């Protein structure tokens, strides 16, 4: 089983590049979600105060 997977090993440079891109993408997504949550929290507080 191990021998058949040996040829499929990724080049470490490609792996590092891919993971770096994934980190960037997920970090941006996280920032957008945090901003959205913050906005919803502010709307919620405004509605409660009225």
PDBQT receptor file of N, H, CA, C and O in Angstrom, charges set to zero:
ATOM      1  N   UNK A   1       0.841  -1.204   0.000  1.00  0.00    +0.000 N 
ATOM      2  CA  UNK A   1       0.000   0.000   0.000  1.00  0.00    +0.000 C 
ATOM      3  C   UNK A   1       0.880   1.260   0.000  1.00  0.00    +0.000 C 
ATOM      4  O   UNK A   1       0.617   2.212  -0.735  1.00  0.00    +0.000 OA
ATOM      5  N   UNK A   2       1.892   1.248   0.809  1.00  0.00    +0.000 N 
ATOM      6  H   UNK A   2       2.105   0.474   1.406  1.00  0.00    +0.000 HD
ATOM      7  CA  UNK A   2       2.774   2.405   0.902  1.00  0.00    +0.000 C 
ATOM      8  C   UNK A   2       3.497   2.688  -0.404  1.00  0.00    +0.000 C 
ATOM      9  O   UNK A   2       3.675   3.846  -0.782  1.00  0.00    +0.000 OA
ATOM     10  N   UNK A   3       3.914   1.630  -1.094  1.00  0.00    +0.000 N 
ATOM     11  H   UNK A   3       3.769   0.690  -0.786  1.00  0.00    +0.000 HD
ATOM     12  CA  UNK A   3       4.660   1.797  -2.335  1.00  0.00    +0.000 C 
ATOM     13  C   UNK A   3       3.826   2.489  -3.412  1.00  0.00    +0.000 C 
ATOM     14  O   UNK A   3       4.358   3.293  -4.178  1.00  0.00    +0.000 OA
ATOM     15  N   UNK A   4       2.539   2.192  -3.480  1.00  0.00    +0.000 N 
ATOM     16  H   UNK A   4       2.108   1.539  -2.857  1.00  0.00    +0.000 HD
ATOM     17  CA  UNK A   4       1.699   2.777  -4.523  1.00  0.00    +0.000 C 
ATOM     18  C   UNK A   4       1.483   4.268  -4.297  1.00  0.00    +0.000 C 
ATOM     19  O   UNK A   4       1.223   5.000  -5.253  1.00  0.00    +0.000 OA
ATOM     20  N   UNK A   5       1.583   4.731  -3.064  1.00  0.00    +0.000 N 
ATOM     21  H   UNK A   5       1.794   4.137  -2.287  1.00  0.00    +0.000 HD
ATOM     22  CA  UNK A   5       1.387   6.150  -2.762  1.00  0.00    +0.000 C 
ATOM     23  C   UNK A   5       2.673   6.961  -2.893  1.00  0.00    +0.000 C 
ATOM     24  O   UNK A   5       2.630   8.191  -2.917  1.00  0.00    +0.000 OA
ATOM     25  N   UNK A   6       3.797   6.290  -2.977  1.00  0.00    +0.000 N 
ATOM     26  H   UNK A   6       3.832   5.291  -2.958  1.00  0.00    +0.000 HD
ATOM     27  CA  UNK A   6       5.082   6.987  -2.991  1.00  0.00    +0.000 C 
ATOM     28  C   UNK A   6       5.193   7.973  -4.156  1.00  0.00    +0.000 C 
ATOM     29  O   UNK A   6       5.729   9.068  -3.985  1.00  0.00    +0.000 OA
ATOM     30  N   UNK A   7       4.697   7.603  -5.330  1.00  0.00    +0.000 N 
ATOM     31  H   UNK A   7       4.262   6.713  -5.469  1.00  0.00    +0.000 HD
ATOM     32  CA  UNK A   7       4.781   8.469  -6.492  1.00  0.00    +0.000 C 
ATOM     33  C   UNK A   7       3.894   9.694  -6.407  1.00  0.00    +0.000 C 
ATOM     34  O   UNK A   7       4.045  10.619  -7.205  1.00  0.00    +0.000 OA
ATOM     35  N   UNK A   8       2.978   9.722  -5.461  1.00  0.00    +0.000 N 
ATOM     36  H   UNK A   8       2.855   8.971  -4.812  1.00  0.00    +0.000 HD
ATOM     37  CA  UNK A   8       2.023  10.828  -5.339  1.00  0.00    +0.000 C 
ATOM     38  C   UNK A   8       2.470  11.888  -4.341  1.00  0.00    +0.000 C 
ATOM     39  O   UNK A   8       1.746  12.853  -4.097  1.00  0.00    +0.000 OA
ATOM     40  N   UNK A   9       3.650  11.719  -3.763  1.00  0.00    +0.000 N 
ATOM     41  H   UNK A   9       4.238  10.936  -3.961  1.00  0.00    +0.000 HD
ATOM     42  CA  UNK A   9       4.105  12.689  -2.765  1.00  0.00    +0.000 C 
ATOM     43  C   UNK A   9       4.304  14.054  -3.417  1.00  0.00    +0.000 C 
ATOM     44  O   UNK A   9       4.886  14.160  -4.496  1.00  0.00    +0.000 OA
ATOM     45  N   UNK A  10       3.817  15.087  -2.754  1.00  0.00    +0.000 N 
ATOM     46  H   UNK A  10       3.344  15.001  -1.877  1.00  0.00    +0.000 HD
ATOM     47  CA  UNK A  10       3.915  16.438  -3.299  1.00  0.00    +0.000 C 
ATOM     48  C   UNK A  10       5.320  16.993  -3.088  1.00  0.00    +0.000 C 
ATOM     49  O   UNK A  10       6.002  16.683  -2.111  1.00  0.00    +0.000 OA
ATOM     50  N   UNK A  11       5.716  17.813  -4.029  1.00  0.00    +0.000 N 
ATOM     51  H   UNK A  11       5.162  18.065  -4.822  1.00  0.00    +0.000 HD
ATOM     52  CA  UNK A  11       6.968  18.552  -3.899  1.00  0.00    +0.000 C 
ATOM     53  C   UNK A  11       6.823  19.481  -2.688  1.00  0.00    +0.000 C 
ATOM     54  O   UNK A  11       5.844  20.223  -2.604  1.00  0.00    +0.000 OA
ATOM     55  N   UNK A  12       7.777  19.453  -1.751  1.00  0.00    +0.000 N 
ATOM     56  H   UNK A  12       8.572  18.850  -1.820  1.00  0.00    +0.000 HD
ATOM     57  CA  UNK A  12       7.653  20.302  -0.548  1.00  0.00    +0.000 C 
ATOM     58  C   UNK A  12       7.462  21.782  -0.869  1.00  0.00    +0.000 C 
ATOM     59  O   UNK A  12       6.739  22.479  -0.158  1.00  0.00    +0.000 OA
ATOM     60  N   UNK A  13       8.107  22.272  -1.939  1.00  0.00    +0.000 N 
ATOM     61  H   UNK A  13       8.695  21.705  -2.517  1.00  0.00    +0.000 HD
ATOM     62  CA  UNK A  13       7.944  23.685  -2.300  1.00  0.00    +0.000 C 
ATOM     63  C   UNK A  13       6.508  23.992  -2.717  1.00  0.00    +0.000 C 
ATOM     64  O   UNK A  13       5.964  25.038  -2.364  1.00  0.00    +0.000 OA
ATOM     65  N   UNK A  14       5.891  23.066  -3.478  1.00  0.00    +0.000 N 
ATOM     66  H   UNK A  14       6.333  22.216  -3.765  1.00  0.00    +0.000 HD
ATOM     67  CA  UNK A  14       4.495  23.246  -3.873  1.00  0.00    +0.000 C 
ATOM     68  C   UNK A  14       3.591  23.204  -2.651  1.00  0.00    +0.000 C 
ATOM     69  O   UNK A  14       2.637  23.975  -2.542  1.00  0.00    +0.000 OA
ATOM     70  N   UNK A  15       3.899  22.297  -1.738  1.00  0.00    +0.000 N 
ATOM     71  H   UNK A  15       4.673  21.671  -1.827  1.00  0.00    +0.000 HD
ATOM     72  CA  UNK A  15       3.095  22.172  -0.521  1.00  0.00    +0.000 C 
ATOM     73  C   UNK A  15       3.169  23.453   0.301  1.00  0.00    +0.000 C 
ATOM     74  O   UNK A  15       2.147  23.953   0.772  1.00  0.00    +0.000 OA
ATOM     75  N   UNK A  16       4.374  23.981   0.474  1.00  0.00    +0.000 N 
ATOM     76  H   UNK A  16       5.204  23.574   0.091  1.00  0.00    +0.000 HD
ATOM     77  CA  UNK A  16       4.559  25.222   1.236  1.00  0.00    +0.000 C 
ATOM     78  C   UNK A  16       3.814  26.370   0.556  1.00  0.00    +0.000 C 
ATOM     79  O   UNK A  16       3.136  27.156   1.218  1.00  0.00    +0.000 OA
ATOM     80  N   UNK A  17       3.942  26.462  -0.762  1.00  0.00    +0.000 N 
ATOM     81  H   UNK A  17       4.493  25.824  -1.299  1.00  0.00    +0.000 HD
ATOM     82  CA  UNK A  17       3.264  27.524  -1.511  1.00  0.00    +0.000 C 
ATOM     83  C   UNK A  17       1.747  27.408  -1.350  1.00  0.00    +0.000 C 
ATOM     84  O   UNK A  17       1.069  28.401  -1.087  1.00  0.00    +0.000 OA
ATOM     85  N   UNK A  18       1.224  26.199  -1.510  1.00  0.00    +0.000 N 
ATOM     86  H   UNK A  18       1.776  25.393  -1.724  1.00  0.00    +0.000 HD
ATOM     87  CA  UNK A  18      -0.219  25.976  -1.382  1.00  0.00    +0.000 C 
ATOM     88  C   UNK A  18      -0.700  26.343   0.019  1.00  0.00    +0.000 C 
ATOM     89  O   UNK A  18      -1.706  27.036   0.174  1.00  0.00    +0.000 OA
ATOM     90  N   UNK A  19       0.020  25.877   1.037  1.00  0.00    +0.000 N 
ATOM     91  H   UNK A  19       0.837  25.314   0.911  1.00  0.00    +0.000 HD
ATOM     92  CA  UNK A  19      -0.404  26.148   2.410  1.00  0.00    +0.000 C 
ATOM     93  C   UNK A  19      -0.297  27.636   2.738  1.00  0.00    +0.000 C 
ATOM     94  O   UNK A  19      -1.118  28.161   3.489  1.00  0.00    +0.000 OA
ATOM     95  N   UNK A  20       0.696  28.314   2.191  1.00  0.00    +0.000 N 
ATOM     96  H   UNK A  20       1.364  27.887   1.581  1.00  0.00    +0.000 HD
ATOM     97  CA  UNK A  20       0.809  29.762   2.392  1.00  0.00    +0.000 C 
ATOM     98  C   UNK A  20      -0.398  30.478   1.796  1.00  0.00    +0.000 C 
ATOM     99  O   UNK A  20      -0.945  31.400   2.401  1.00  0.00    +0.000 OA
ATOM    100  N   UNK A  21      -0.806  30.047   0.611  1.00  0.00    +0.000 N 
ATOM    101  H   UNK A  21      -0.361  29.298   0.120  1.00  0.00    +0.000 HD
ATOM    102  CA  UNK A  21      -1.993  30.639  -0.019  1.00  0.00    +0.000 C 
ATOM    103  C   UNK A  21      -3.246  30.346   0.805  1.00  0.00    +0.000 C 
ATOM    104  O   UNK A  21      -4.105  31.213   0.964  1.00  0.00    +0.000 OA
ATOM    105  N   UNK A  22      -3.346  29.124   1.328  1.00  0.00    +0.000 N 
ATOM    106  H   UNK A  22      -2.648  28.420   1.199  1.00  0.00    +0.000 HD
ATOM    107  CA  UNK A  22      -4.501  28.751   2.158  1.00  0.00    +0.000 C 
ATOM    108  C   UNK A  22      -4.555  29.613   3.412  1.00  0.00    +0.000 C 
ATOM    109  O   UNK A  22      -5.628  30.069   3.807  1.00  0.00    +0.000 OA
ATOM    110  N   UNK A  23      -3.401  29.838   4.043  1.00  0.00    +0.000 N 
ATOM    111  H   UNK A  23      -2.529  29.468   3.722  1.00  0.00    +0.000 HD
ATOM    112  CA  UNK A  23      -3.348  30.675   5.248  1.00  0.00    +0.000 C 
ATOM    113  C   UNK A  23      -3.844  32.079   4.923  1.00  0.00    +0.000 C 
ATOM    114  O   UNK A  23      -4.630  32.653   5.676  1.00  0.00    +0.000 OA
ATOM    115  N   UNK A  24      -3.385  32.631   3.804  1.00  0.00    +0.000 N 
ATOM    116  H   UNK A  24      -2.746  32.164   3.193  1.00  0.00    +0.000 HD
ATOM    117  CA  UNK A  24      -3.815  33.972   3.391  1.00  0.00    +0.000 C 
ATOM    118  C   UNK A  24      -5.319  34.009   3.165  1.00  0.00    +0.000 C 
ATOM    119  O   UNK A  24      -5.999  34.927   3.624  1.00  0.00    +0.000 OA
ATOM    120  N   UNK A  25      -5.835  33.011   2.457  1.00  0.00    +0.000 N 
ATOM    121  H   UNK A  25      -5.282  32.266   2.084  1.00  0.00    +0.000 HD
ATOM    122  CA  UNK A  25      -7.268  32.958   2.157  1.00  0.00    +0.000 C 
ATOM    123  C   UNK A  25      -8.094  32.857   3.437  1.00  0.00    +0.000 C 
ATOM    124  O   UNK A  25      -9.074  33.582   3.611  1.00  0.00    +0.000 OA
ATOM    125  N   UNK A  26      -7.693  31.959   4.326  1.00  0.00    +0.000 N 
ATOM    126  H   UNK A  26      -6.896  31.371   4.185  1.00  0.00    +0.000 HD
ATOM    127  CA  UNK A  26      -8.454  31.745   5.558  1.00  0.00    +0.000 C 
ATOM    128  C   UNK A  26      -8.349  32.963   6.477  1.00  0.00    +0.000 C 
ATOM    129  O   UNK A  26      -9.312  33.302   7.165  1.00  0.00    +0.000 OA
ATOM    130  N   UNK A  27      -7.194  33.617   6.492  1.00  0.00    +0.000 N 
ATOM    131  H   UNK A  27      -6.412  33.342   5.933  1.00  0.00    +0.000 HD
ATOM    132  CA  UNK A  27      -7.028  34.826   7.304  1.00  0.00    +0.000 C 
ATOM    133  C   UNK A  27      -7.961  35.931   6.810  1.00  0.00    +0.000 C 
ATOM    134  O   UNK A  27      -8.581  36.629   7.613  1.00  0.00    +0.000 OA
ATOM    135  N   UNK A  28      -8.059  36.089   5.488  1.00  0.00    +0.000 N 
ATOM    136  H   UNK A  28      -7.556  35.522   4.836  1.00  0.00    +0.000 HD
ATOM    137  CA  UNK A  28      -8.969  37.094   4.918  1.00  0.00    +0.000 C 
ATOM    138  C   UNK A  28     -10.421  36.751   5.235  1.00  0.00    +0.000 C 
ATOM    139  O   UNK A  28     -11.213  37.622   5.595  1.00  0.00    +0.000 OA
ATOM    140  N   UNK A  29     -10.758  35.475   5.096  1.00  0.00    +0.000 N 
ATOM    141  H   UNK A  29     -10.115  34.767   4.803  1.00  0.00    +0.000 HD
ATOM    142  CA  UNK A  29     -12.121  35.041   5.395  1.00  0.00    +0.000 C 
ATOM    143  C   UNK A  29     -12.449  35.295   6.864  1.00  0.00    +0.000 C 
ATOM    144  O   UNK A  29     -13.544  35.751   7.193  1.00  0.00    +0.000 OA
ATOM    145  N   UNK A  30     -11.502  34.999   7.734  1.00  0.00    +0.000 N 
ATOM    146  H   UNK A  30     -10.612  34.629   7.467  1.00  0.00    +0.000 HD
ATOM    147  CA  UNK A  30     -11.682  35.216   9.163  1.00  0.00    +0.000 C 
ATOM    148  C   UNK A  30     -11.920  36.696   9.469  1.00  0.00    +0.000 C 
ATOM    149  O   UNK A  30     -12.790  37.030  10.273  1.00  0.00    +0.000 OA
ATOM    150  N   UNK A  31     -11.159  37.571   8.839  1.00  0.00    +0.000 N 
ATOM    151  H   UNK A  31     -10.452  37.299   8.186  1.00  0.00    +0.000 HD
ATOM    152  CA  UNK A  31     -11.319  39.010   9.054  1.00  0.00    +0.000 C 
ATOM    153  C   UNK A  31     -12.696  39.480   8.595  1.00  0.00    +0.000 C 
ATOM    154  O   UNK A  31     -13.335  40.291   9.265  1.00  0.00    +0.000 OA
ATOM    155  N   UNK A  32     -13.148  38.969   7.455  1.00  0.00    +0.000 N 
ATOM    156  H   UNK A  32     -12.629  38.309   6.911  1.00  0.00    +0.000 HD
ATOM    157  CA  UNK A  32     -14.476  39.352   6.954  1.00  0.00    +0.000 C 
ATOM    158  C   UNK A  32     -15.571  38.865   7.903  1.00  0.00    +0.000 C 
ATOM    159  O   UNK A  32     -16.529  39.588   8.175  1.00  0.00    +0.000 OA
ATOM    160  N   UNK A  33     -15.428  37.653   8.398  1.00  0.00    +0.000 N 
ATOM    161  H   UNK A  33     -14.649  37.066   8.177  1.00  0.00    +0.000 HD
ATOM    162  CA  UNK A  33     -16.436  37.120   9.313  1.00  0.00    +0.000 C 
ATOM    163  C   UNK A  33     -16.446  37.884  10.632  1.00  0.00    +0.000 C 
ATOM    164  O   UNK A  33     -17.512  38.140  11.193  1.00  0.00    +0.000 OA
ATOM    165  N   UNK A  34     -15.278  38.247  11.124  1.00  0.00    +0.000 N 
ATOM    166  H   UNK A  34     -14.412  38.039  10.668  1.00  0.00    +0.000 HD
ATOM    167  CA  UNK A  34     -15.204  39.043  12.360  1.00  0.00    +0.000 C 
ATOM    168  C   UNK A  34     -15.893  40.388  12.171  1.00  0.00    +0.000 C 
ATOM    169  O   UNK A  34     -16.626  40.848  13.047  1.00  0.00    +0.000 OA
ATOM    170  N   UNK A  35     -15.652  41.020  11.016  1.00  0.00    +0.000 N 
ATOM    171  H   UNK A  35     -15.056  40.647  10.305  1.00  0.00    +0.000 HD
ATOM    172  CA  UNK A  35     -16.284  42.310  10.728  1.00  0.00    +0.000 C 
ATOM    173  C   UNK A  35     -17.800  42.153  10.649  1.00  0.00    +0.000 C 
ATOM    174  O   UNK A  35     -18.543  42.994  11.156  1.00  0.00    +0.000 OA
ATOM    175  N   UNK A  36     -18.251  41.081  10.016  1.00  0.00    +0.000 N 
ATOM    176  H   UNK A  36     -17.647  40.399   9.604  1.00  0.00    +0.000 HD
ATOM    177  CA  UNK A  36     -19.688  40.821   9.900  1.00  0.00    +0.000 C 
ATOM    178  C   UNK A  36     -20.308  40.613  11.282  1.00  0.00    +0.000 C 
ATOM    179  O   UNK A  36     -21.368  41.165  11.579  1.00  0.00    +0.000 OA
ATOM    180  N   UNK A  37     -19.652  39.822  12.116  1.00  0.00    +0.000 N 
ATOM    181  H   UNK A  37     -18.791  39.374  11.874  1.00  0.00    +0.000 HD
ATOM    182  CA  UNK A  37     -20.157  39.561  13.468  1.00  0.00    +0.000 C 
ATOM    183  C   UNK A  37     -20.199  40.858  14.270  1.00  0.00    +0.000 C 
ATOM    184  O   UNK A  37     -21.171  41.123  14.978  1.00  0.00    +0.000 OA
ATOM    185  N   UNK A  38     -19.143  41.666  14.158  1.00  0.00    +0.000 N 
ATOM    186  H   UNK A  38     -18.354  41.450  13.583  1.00  0.00    +0.000 HD
ATOM    187  CA  UNK A  38     -19.097  42.947  14.865  1.00  0.00    +0.000 C 
ATOM    188  C   UNK A  38     -20.273  43.831  14.436  1.00  0.00    +0.000 C 
ATOM    189  O   UNK A  38     -20.932  44.455  15.268  1.00  0.00    +0.000 OA
ATOM    190  N   UNK A  39     -20.520  43.873  13.138  1.00  0.00    +0.000 N 
ATOM    191  H   UNK A  39     -19.985  43.367  12.462  1.00  0.00    +0.000 HD
ATOM    192  CA  UNK A  39     -21.623  44.673  12.599  1.00  0.00    +0.000 C 
ATOM    193  C   UNK A  39     -22.965  44.178  13.142  1.00  0.00    +0.000 C 
ATOM    194  O   UNK A  39     -23.816  44.978  13.533  1.00  0.00    +0.000 OA
ATOM    195  N   UNK A  40     -23.146  42.864  13.164  1.00  0.00    +0.000 N 
ATOM    196  H   UNK A  40     -22.455  42.214  12.846  1.00  0.00    +0.000 HD
ATOM    197  CA  UNK A  40     -24.397  42.294  13.674  1.00  0.00    +0.000 C 
ATOM    198  C   UNK A  40     -24.563  42.597  15.163  1.00  0.00    +0.000 C 
ATOM    199  O   UNK A  40     -25.666  42.890  15.623  1.00  0.00    +0.000 OA
ATOM    200  N   UNK A  41     -23.465  42.525  15.907  1.00  0.00    +0.000 N 
ATOM    201  H   UNK A  41     -22.568  42.287  15.533  1.00  0.00    +0.000 HD
ATOM    202  CA  UNK A  41     -23.522  42.836  17.340  1.00  0.00    +0.000 C 
ATOM    203  C   UNK A  41     -23.919  44.290  17.569  1.00  0.00    +0.000 C 
ATOM    204  O   UNK A  41     -24.707  44.593  18.465  1.00  0.00    +0.000 OA
ATOM    205  N   UNK A  42     -23.369  45.186  16.752  1.00  0.00    +0.000 N 
ATOM    206  H   UNK A  42     -22.729  44.939  16.024  1.00  0.00    +0.000 HD
ATOM    207  CA  UNK A  42     -23.710  46.602  16.887  1.00  0.00    +0.000 C 
ATOM    208  C   UNK A  42     -25.175  46.851  16.544  1.00  0.00    +0.000 C 
ATOM    209  O   UNK A  42     -25.845  47.635  17.217  1.00  0.00    +0.000 OA
ATOM    210  N   UNK A  43     -25.675  46.193  15.507  1.00  0.00    +0.000 N 
ATOM    211  H   UNK A  43     -25.131  45.557  14.960  1.00  0.00    +0.000 HD
ATOM    212  CA  UNK A  43     -27.093  46.326  15.144  1.00  0.00    +0.000 C 
ATOM    213  C   UNK A  43     -27.976  45.801  16.269  1.00  0.00    +0.000 C 
ATOM    214  O   UNK A  43     -29.011  46.384  16.591  1.00  0.00    +0.000 OA
ATOM    215  N   UNK A  44     -27.552  44.704  16.851  1.00  0.00    +0.000 N 
ATOM    216  H   UNK A  44     -26.711  44.230  16.590  1.00  0.00    +0.000 HD
ATOM    217  CA  UNK A  44     -28.301  44.082  17.943  1.00  0.00    +0.000 C 
ATOM    218  C   UNK A  44     -28.378  45.024  19.148  1.00  0.00    +0.000 C 
ATOM    219  O   UNK A  44     -29.437  45.190  19.752  1.00  0.00    +0.000 OA
ATOM    220  N   UNK A  45     -27.244  45.635  19.485  1.00  0.00    +0.000 N 
ATOM    221  H   UNK A  45     -26.383  45.501  18.994  1.00  0.00    +0.000 HD
ATOM    222  CA  UNK A  45     -27.205  46.566  20.617  1.00  0.00    +0.000 C 
ATOM    223  C   UNK A  45     -28.081  47.781  20.347  1.00  0.00    +0.000 C 
ATOM    224  O   UNK A  45     -28.787  48.254  21.237  1.00  0.00    +0.000 OA
ATOM    225  N   UNK A  46     -28.035  48.288  19.110  1.00  0.00    +0.000 N 
ATOM    226  H   UNK A  46     -27.462  47.904  18.386  1.00  0.00    +0.000 HD
ATOM    227  CA  UNK A  46     -28.856  49.445  18.741  1.00  0.00    +0.000 C 
ATOM    228  C   UNK A  46     -30.338  49.111  18.868  1.00  0.00    +0.000 C 
ATOM    229  O   UNK A  46     -31.120  49.924  19.363  1.00  0.00    +0.000 OA
ATOM    230  N   UNK A  47     -30.719  47.938  18.432  1.00  0.00    +0.000 N 
ATOM    231  H   UNK A  47     -30.084  47.278  18.030  1.00  0.00    +0.000 HD
ATOM    232  CA  UNK A  47     -32.120  47.520  18.500  1.00  0.00    +0.000 C 
ATOM    233  C   UNK A  47     -32.567  47.368  19.946  1.00  0.00    +0.000 C 
ATOM    234  O   UNK A  47     -33.708  47.687  20.278  1.00  0.00    +0.000 OA
ATOM    235  N   UNK A  48     -31.684  46.886  20.806  1.00  0.00    +0.000 N 
ATOM    236  H   UNK A  48     -30.756  46.627  20.536  1.00  0.00    +0.000 HD
ATOM    237  CA  UNK A  48     -32.029  46.710  22.219  1.00  0.00    +0.000 C 
ATOM    238  C   UNK A  48     -32.201  48.052  22.920  1.00  0.00    +0.000 C 
ATOM    239  O   UNK A  48     -33.022  48.182  23.828  1.00  0.00    +0.000 OA
ATOM    240  N   UNK A  49     -31.422  49.051  22.497  1.00  0.00    +0.000 N 
ATOM    241  H   UNK A  49     -30.755  48.945  21.760  1.00  0.00    +0.000 HD
ATOM    242  CA  UNK A  49     -31.465  50.359  23.153  1.00  0.00    +0.000 C 
ATOM    243  C   UNK A  49     -32.716  51.151  22.789  1.00  0.00    +0.000 C 
ATOM    244  O   UNK A  49     -33.125  52.039  23.537  1.00  0.00    +0.000 OA
ATOM    245  N   UNK A  50     -33.324  50.840  21.654  1.00  0.00    +0.000 N 
ATOM    246  H   UNK A  50     -32.992  50.118  21.047  1.00  0.00    +0.000 HD
ATOM    247  CA  UNK A  50     -34.509  51.598  21.220  1.00  0.00    +0.000 C 
ATOM    248  C   UNK A  50     -35.740  51.231  22.014  1.00  0.00    +0.000 C 
ATOM    249  O   UNK A  50     -36.816  51.778  21.773  1.00  0.00    +0.000 OA
TER     250      UNK A  50
